[in-house]
Amino acid sequence: MSYLSYLLFAVVAYLLGAIPFGLLLGHITRGIDIRHYGSGNTGATNALRTLGWQASAIVFVLDIAKAVVPVLLARWLISDPAAEVICALAAIAGHNWPVYIGWKGGKGVSSSMGVMLLFSPLTTTVGIVLAAGLIVWSRYVSLGSVAGAVMVALLTLAYAIYGSGLPGAYVAFSLVAALLVVVRHRSNIARILAGNERKLGESIKLRGETAHERP
């Protein structure tokens, strides 16, 4: 495949990744722009706080799918781990900085997790379980997301070093994806350190609601 083909795949992956499902679900289900509430992001976590768990679950699945689909297409049509990683990074870039809505999107956690489940199911599953435990214990979704991304990257690196045969491109992706998650959560990290980060289960007040109307 030519470099032009790789570029074409990357562009398609970016445009798919840039679809703001959280924003679309907000308009469809509540008639709101979720960028005006909570963290202002369009991902599943802010959808949970503004739209409820059902809409958040839909956003979560769609955010995974929009990164996984171009990776699977690259695997099928090109059969090159490097092409898969290029598509994955392009899709995550689209999710984080979507061209359709002024470059302000989500934080790439769901999309990165979905791709890593394709690249390294064992280490990703272990990382997800550890992250879930941390979220339950601390009630900070952001802390679990950051710690989970870092743990998956370190586990994947260790797995590759000890002879798993995992392609180096997959390991590189895990490290870059973890770095992006950390960078995108830097404001959350600052709020955790300051003690004013919103915890799991805390909601926000939407138009036409009183504070007690949402759990």
Rosetta blueprint (number, residue, H / E / L):
1 M L
2 S L
3 Y H
4 L H
5 S H
6 Y H
7 L H
8 L H
9 F H
10 A H
11 V H
12 V H
13 A H
14 Y H
15 L H
16 L H
17 G H
18 A L
19 I L
20 P L
21 F H
22 G H
23 L H
24 L H
25 L H
26 G H
27 H H
28 I H
29 T H
30 R L
31 G L
32 I L
33 D L
34 I H
35 R H
36 H H
37 Y L
38 G L
39 S L
40 G L
41 N L
42 T L
43 G L
44 A H
45 T H
46 N H
47 A H
48 L H
49 R H
50 T H
51 L H
52 G L
53 W H
54 Q H
55 A H
56 S H
57 A H
58 I H
59 V H
60 F H
61 V H
62 L H
63 D H
64 I H
65 A H
66 K H
67 A H
68 V H
69 V H
70 P H
71 V H
72 L H
73 L H
74 A H
75 R H
76 W H
77 L H
78 I L
79 S L
80 D L
81 P H
82 A H
83 A H
84 E H
85 V H
86 I H
87 C H
88 A H
89 L H
90 A H
91 A H
92 I H
93 A H
94 G H
95 H H
96 N H
97 W L
98 P L
99 V H
100 Y H
101 I H
102 G L
103 W L
104 K L
105 G L
106 G L
107 K L
108 G L
109 V H
110 S H
111 S H
112 S H
113 M H
114 G H
115 V H
116 M H
117 L H
118 L H
119 F H
120 S L
121 P H
122 L H
123 T H
124 T H
125 T H
126 V H
127 G H
128 I H
129 V H
130 L H
131 A H
132 A H
133 G H
134 L H
135 I H
136 V H
137 W H
138 S H
139 R L
140 Y L
141 V H
142 S H
143 L H
144 G H
145 S H
146 V H
147 A H
148 G H
149 A H
150 V H
151 M H
152 V H
153 A H
154 L H
155 L H
156 T H
157 L H
158 A H
159 Y H
160 A H
161 I H
162 Y L
163 G L
164 S L
165 G L
166 L L
167 P L
168 G H
169 A H
170 Y H
171 V H
172 A H
173 F H
174 S H
175 L H
176 V H
177 A H
178 A H
179 L H
180 L H
181 V H
182 V H
183 V H
184 R H
185 H L
186 R H
187 S H
188 N H
189 I H
190 A H
191 R H
192 I H
193 L H
194 A H
195 G L
196 N L
197 E L
198 R L
199 K L
200 L L
201 G L
202 E L
203 S L
204 I L
205 K L
206 L L
207 R L
208 G L
209 E L
210 T L
211 A H
212 H H
213 E H
214 R L
215 P L
